[in-house]
Amino acid sequence: MAERSLGPRSTRLLSRGASVTITQSDLETVRSAVASVKDPEYPDLTIEQLGILENVVADASSIRVDLVPTILGCPALSTIEQDVKAAARRLGHEVAVQFCRSPVWTPDRITKDAQHILANEYTIAITPRLGRTQCPVCGGRSLEKRSDVGPTACRSVHWCAECRNPVEVVRSREAPVQ
């Protein structure tokens, strides 16, 4: 089986020696459409900006979209799956959606632009891999955890000791908020 790749978290065309009906151009067009799917919780952001879109791969007759969920069991996953399928269907393609357990999603996958939007438009902080979490309201680094359970499974609730505001924090399954 020959494999062509545009790099990690991109598009691959797999050929099994059969006559290929899905072209690299088709695959790139589908990937572009899927990458523009908006997150149901943050309509200003795409699933690509949030690091949920992992790969778009194809063999001779089918296309599969691999997604990395922020948290397994997230109630938005079915909406994201439907929206991904609809985006491909608008181009005349049917896709299978697969939610991957590996790699594990971490906040590091969120683009810098998306982190800025989350902080400024939604007052949501991001847990950094190293260092202390920064308050999106005042920029302080004195967040105190109030609850592991936030309004969604991927966020926890903190209190900023400096500006005295509640802050939601996107958390990693790997690292606690500091």
C-alpha positions as CSV (number, residue, x, y, z in Angstrom):
1,M,0.0,0.0,0.0
2,A,1.5,3.4,-1.0
3,E,0.9,6.4,1.1
4,R,1.3,10.0,0.3
5,S,1.3,12.6,3.1
6,L,1.2,16.3,3.4
7,G,2.6,16.1,6.9
8,P,1.2,15.5,10.4
9,R,-2.4,16.6,11.1
10,S,-3.0,16.9,7.4
11,T,-4.2,14.8,4.5
12,R,-3.1,11.4,3.3
13,L,-4.1,9.4,0.2
14,L,-3.7,5.7,0.6
15,S,-3.6,3.7,-2.6
16,R,-4.2,-0.1,-2.5
17,G,-3.5,-0.7,-6.1
18,A,-7.1,-0.3,-7.1
19,S,-8.1,2.4,-9.6
20,V,-8.3,5.5,-7.4
21,T,-11.5,7.4,-7.6
22,I,-10.7,9.9,-4.9
23,T,-8.0,12.3,-6.0
24,Q,-5.5,14.2,-3.9
25,S,-7.3,17.4,-5.0
26,D,-10.6,15.9,-3.7
27,L,-9.0,15.0,-0.4
28,E,-7.5,18.5,0.0
29,T,-10.8,20.1,-0.8
30,V,-12.6,17.9,1.7
31,R,-9.9,18.7,4.3
32,S,-10.3,22.4,3.8
33,A,-14.1,22.2,4.2
34,V,-13.8,20.0,7.3
35,A,-11.2,22.3,8.8
36,S,-13.6,25.2,8.6
37,V,-16.3,23.4,10.7
38,K,-17.2,25.6,13.6
39,D,-17.1,24.3,17.2
40,P,-20.6,24.2,18.5
41,E,-19.6,25.7,21.9
42,Y,-17.3,28.4,20.4
43,P,-18.8,29.5,17.1
44,D,-15.9,31.9,16.5
45,L,-13.5,29.0,16.3
46,T,-13.0,26.0,14.0
47,I,-12.3,22.5,15.0
48,E,-8.9,22.9,13.4
49,Q,-8.1,26.0,15.5
50,L,-9.0,24.0,18.7
51,G,-6.7,21.1,17.7
52,I,-9.6,18.6,17.3
53,L,-9.0,17.9,13.6
54,E,-6.2,15.3,13.3
55,N,-6.2,13.8,9.8
56,V,-8.2,13.4,6.7
57,V,-7.2,10.1,5.0
58,A,-8.5,8.1,2.0
59,D,-8.1,4.9,0.2
60,A,-9.4,4.3,-3.3
61,S,-13.0,4.6,-2.4
62,S,-13.5,6.2,0.9
63,I,-12.5,9.2,3.1
64,R,-12.0,9.1,6.8
65,V,-11.8,12.1,9.1
66,D,-9.9,11.5,12.3
67,L,-10.8,13.8,15.2
68,V,-9.2,14.1,18.7
69,P,-11.9,14.9,21.3
70,T,-11.0,17.3,24.0
71,I,-12.7,14.9,26.5
72,L,-14.2,11.5,25.7
73,G,-17.9,11.7,26.3
74,C,-18.1,15.4,25.3
75,P,-21.7,16.1,24.4
76,A,-20.7,18.2,21.4
77,L,-19.0,15.2,19.7
78,S,-22.2,14.1,17.9
79,T,-22.8,17.7,16.6
80,I,-19.2,18.0,15.4
81,E,-19.5,14.6,13.7
82,Q,-22.7,15.6,11.9
83,D,-21.2,19.0,10.9
84,V,-18.1,17.3,9.5
85,K,-20.2,14.9,7.5
86,A,-22.4,17.7,6.2
87,A,-19.3,19.8,5.2
88,A,-18.0,16.9,3.1
89,R,-21.5,16.1,1.7
90,R,-21.8,19.6,0.4
91,L,-18.8,18.8,-1.8
92,G,-20.4,15.5,-3.0
93,H,-18.4,13.3,-0.7
94,E,-19.4,10.9,2.1
95,V,-16.9,10.6,5.0
96,A,-16.5,8.3,8.0
97,V,-15.6,10.1,11.2
98,Q,-13.4,8.4,13.7
99,F,-12.7,9.8,17.2
100,C,-9.1,8.9,18.1
101,R,-7.9,8.0,21.6
102,S,-4.3,8.8,20.5
103,P,-2.8,11.3,20.4
104,V,-4.5,12.6,23.6
105,W,-5.8,16.1,23.2
106,T,-4.1,18.8,25.3
107,P,-4.6,22.6,25.4
108,D,-1.2,22.8,23.5
109,R,-3.2,21.8,20.4
110,I,-5.1,25.1,20.5
111,T,-3.6,27.7,18.1
112,K,-2.3,31.0,19.5
113,D,-5.1,32.9,17.7
114,A,-7.7,30.6,19.2
115,Q,-6.2,31.0,22.7
116,H,-6.4,34.8,22.2
117,I,-10.1,34.5,21.2
118,L,-10.9,32.2,24.1
119,A,-9.3,34.7,26.5
120,N,-10.7,37.9,25.1
121,E,-14.1,36.8,23.9
122,Y,-15.0,34.1,26.3
123,T,-12.8,34.9,29.3
124,I,-11.5,31.3,29.3
125,A,-7.9,30.6,30.3
126,I,-5.7,27.8,28.9
127,T,-3.7,25.5,31.1
128,P,-0.1,25.8,29.9
129,R,2.2,22.7,29.9
130,L,4.7,24.6,32.0
131,G,4.1,27.6,34.3
132,R,1.1,29.0,35.9
133,T,-2.3,29.6,34.3
134,Q,-2.9,33.3,33.4
135,C,-6.2,35.0,34.2
136,P,-7.8,36.2,31.0
137,V,-9.4,39.2,32.7
138,C,-6.4,40.8,34.5
139,G,-3.4,38.8,33.4
140,G,-2.7,37.7,37.0
141,R,-1.3,34.3,37.8
142,S,-3.0,33.8,41.2
143,L,-5.8,31.4,40.1
144,E,-7.3,29.2,42.8
145,K,-9.3,26.1,41.8
146,R,-12.8,26.2,43.1
147,S,-14.2,23.1,41.2
148,D,-12.9,20.4,38.9
149,V,-16.4,20.5,37.4
150,G,-17.1,23.5,35.1
151,P,-19.9,24.2,32.7
152,T,-18.4,21.6,30.4
153,A,-16.3,18.5,31.0
154,C,-13.2,20.0,29.6
155,R,-13.2,23.1,31.9
156,S,-12.8,23.7,35.6
157,V,-13.7,26.8,37.6
158,H,-11.1,29.0,39.3
159,W,-11.1,32.2,41.2
160,C,-8.6,34.9,40.4
161,A,-7.2,36.3,43.7
162,E,-6.0,39.5,41.9
163,C,-9.1,40.7,40.1
164,R,-11.6,38.6,42.1
165,N,-13.4,37.2,39.1
166,P,-14.4,33.6,38.4
167,V,-12.4,32.1,35.6
168,E,-13.1,29.0,33.5
169,V,-9.9,27.1,32.6
170,V,-9.5,24.6,29.7
171,R,-7.6,21.9,31.3
172,S,-5.4,19.1,30.2
173,R,-5.9,15.6,31.2
174,E,-2.2,15.4,31.7
175,A,-1.4,18.4,33.8
176,P,-3.2,20.0,36.8
177,V,-3.9,23.8,36.7
178,Q,-1.3,25.7,38.7
